[in-house]
Amino acid sequence: MHGQTSTRTREGRLTRLLVSGPPFLFLLVFFLVPALIMVAASFRYPPDDLAGTLARAAEVEAMLRSDALSDFLHVMYADEPLRWSPALEGNERLRFIINVLTRIRFVNASGALDLKTKEGAGGAPSGFYPWFDAPERRSAGVPIAFGHWSTLGLVNRPELLALDTGCVWGGSLTAVRVDGGRREVFQVECEQAQAPG
């Protein structure tokens, strides 16, 4: 029991250090560059416009700064719920927001997430699309940069910039300098640090 309490106390101190400091709009939405929003994984739900995304990220930020954080961290990671509903509350609502902003890769036309498939865009399950190619995506046309999908690789479209090129798996480390409408890509090959799986 003492070891568990000691571990939770250390976790709490470290987490407080990470979320205290200057204003912090949750680690999911990293920063805004003029005309480019940058997220860890997706900018699709709930709702999928900039104002809605920032409002949902602020909900998670509030939890990260709250006294309930330590308990929430133990239930934060799970694959449910798979579909957004304005009726979602509490941990389920926060978990869905976190999954969308950090883990989503594929979505179907009715809005269900597939959080199991790890392949690139060509490996989409039947009836699913990469989140950025989903039909009727309200944020279509909004320039978005994201990572956390190494099997997708570098995607550099005018409205889309996928940066995870699998450095940890022996791919490249990719950076992009954004200067107005111009992007300059820099890549460095990496030694494999971890085996896939």
C-alpha positions in Angstrom: 0.0 0.0 0.0 2.8 2.4 0.9 4.5 1.8 -2.5 1.3 2.5 -4.3 0.7 5.7 -2.4 4.3 6.8 -3.0 4.0 6.1 -6.7 0.7 8.0 -7.0 2.2 10.9 -5.2 5.2 11.0 -7.6 2.8 10.7 -10.6 0.7 13.5 -9.2 3.8 15.8 -8.7 5.1 15.1 -12.2 1.7 15.6 -13.8 1.2 18.9 -11.8 4.6 20.1 -13.0 3.6 19.3 -16.6 0.3 21.1 -16.5 1.0 24.0 -14.2 3.1 26.8 -15.7 2.0 29.1 -18.5 -1.4 28.8 -20.1 -1.6 25.4 -21.6 -4.2 24.3 -24.1 -3.8 20.6 -23.5 -0.9 18.8 -25.1 -3.2 17.6 -27.9 -3.4 20.9 -29.7 0.3 21.9 -29.7 0.3 25.4 -31.2 -1.1 27.5 -34.0 0.9 28.8 -36.9 -0.9 31.4 -38.9 -3.2 29.5 -41.3 -2.1 26.0 -39.9 -3.5 24.2 -36.9 -1.3 21.5 -35.4 -2.6 18.5 -33.5 -1.3 15.2 -32.4 -3.6 13.1 -34.5 -6.9 14.5 -35.7 -9.1 17.5 -36.1 -12.5 16.0 -36.9 -14.8 15.6 -33.9 -16.5 17.0 -31.6 -17.5 19.3 -33.4 -14.9 19.3 -36.2 -14.4 23.0 -36.6 -11.6 25.0 -35.0 -13.7 26.7 -32.2 -15.2 23.4 -31.3 -11.9 21.6 -31.2 -10.3 24.2 -29.0 -13.3 24.1 -26.7 -13.1 20.3 -26.3 -9.3 20.5 -25.7 -10.0 23.0 -23.0 -12.3 20.5 -21.3 -9.4 18.1 -21.1 -7.1 20.8 -20.0 -9.5 21.5 -17.1 -9.3 17.9 -16.0 -5.5 17.9 -16.3 -5.4 20.9 -13.9 -7.9 19.5 -11.5 -7.6 17.5 -8.3 -9.3 14.6 -10.0 -6.4 14.1 -12.4 -4.7 11.2 -10.6 -7.9 9.1 -10.7 -8.7 10.1 -14.3 -5.3 8.9 -15.5 -6.2 5.4 -14.5 -9.3 5.3 -16.8 -8.1 7.6 -19.6 -6.8 5.0 -22.0 -9.5 2.8 -23.6 -11.1 2.3 -27.0 -14.7 3.2 -26.0 -16.8 5.2 -26.8 -16.3 4.9 -30.6 -18.9 7.5 -31.6 -19.4 11.1 -30.5 -22.6 12.2 -28.8 -23.3 15.5 -27.1 -24.8 13.4 -24.3 -21.3 12.0 -23.4 -20.3 13.0 -19.9 -17.5 12.6 -17.5 -14.6 10.2 -18.2 -16.3 8.8 -21.4 -16.5 12.3 -22.9 -13.0 13.2 -22.0 -11.7 9.8 -23.3 -13.4 10.3 -26.6 -11.9 13.8 -27.0 -8.4 12.5 -26.1 -8.8 9.5 -28.5 -9.8 11.8 -31.4 -7.1 14.3 -30.8 -4.3 11.7 -30.2 -5.2 8.3 -31.6 -7.8 8.4 -34.4 -6.7 7.2 -37.8 -9.9 5.8 -39.5 -13.5 6.8 -39.3 -16.6 5.6 -41.2 -19.3 7.8 -42.8 -21.6 7.5 -39.7 -18.8 8.8 -37.4 -17.6 5.6 -35.8 -13.9 5.4 -35.0 -11.6 2.5 -35.7 -8.9 2.6 -33.0 -7.4 -0.8 -33.7 -6.0 -0.5 -37.2 -2.5 0.8 -37.3 -1.7 0.5 -41.0 -1.3 3.5 -43.4 -4.1 5.0 -45.5 -4.3 2.0 -47.8 -5.0 -0.3 -44.9 -8.3 1.2 -44.0 -10.9 -1.3 -42.9 -13.9 -1.8 -45.3 -16.2 1.2 -45.1 -13.6 3.4 -43.2 -11.5 6.3 -44.4 -8.5 8.1 -43.1 -10.0 10.8 -40.9 -8.8 13.6 -43.1 -10.5 12.0 -46.2 -13.8 11.3 -44.5 -16.8 12.5 -46.5 -18.4 15.8 -45.4 -15.6 16.6 -42.9 -16.5 20.1 -41.8 -12.8 21.1 -41.4 -12.0 20.2 -45.0 -9.9 23.0 -46.5 -8.5 24.0 -43.1 -4.7 23.5 -43.2 -3.9 20.9 -40.5 -0.5 19.5 -39.4 -0.5 16.3 -37.4 1.6 13.3 -36.4 1.2 10.0 -34.4 0.7 7.9 -37.5 4.1 6.6 -38.6 2.7 4.1 -41.1 1.1 6.9 -43.0 4.5 8.6 -43.6 5.0 12.1 -44.9 1.9 13.7 -46.5 2.4 17.2 -47.8 -0.7 18.6 -49.3 -1.8 22.2 -49.3 -4.4 21.5 -46.6 -2.6 18.6 -44.9 0.8 18.0 -43.4 1.4 14.5 -41.8 4.8 14.6 -40.1 5.3 11.2 -38.4 7.8 9.3 -40.6 8.6 6.5 -38.1 12.0 7.6 -36.6 11.6 5.2 -33.7 11.1 2.3 -36.1 14.2 3.2 -38.2 12.5 5.7 -40.6 13.2 9.4 -40.7 12.8 12.3 -38.3 10.9 15.0 -40.2 10.6 18.7 -39.5 9.0 21.3 -41.7 9.7 25.0 -41.7 6.4 26.9 -42.4 7.0 30.4 -43.8 3.8 31.9 -45.0 2.4 29.6 -47.7 5.8 28.0 -48.3 6.9 24.7 -46.6 10.4 23.4 -46.4 10.8 19.8 -45.4 13.9 18.5 -43.6 14.5 14.8 -42.9 17.2 12.9 -41.1 17.4 9.1 -41.3 17.2 7.4 -37.9 18.6 4.2 -36.5 15.9 1.8 -35.3 15.3 2.4 -31.6 12.4 0.0 -31.2 11.0 -3.0 -33.0 7.4 -2.6 -34.3 4.8 -4.4 -32.2 
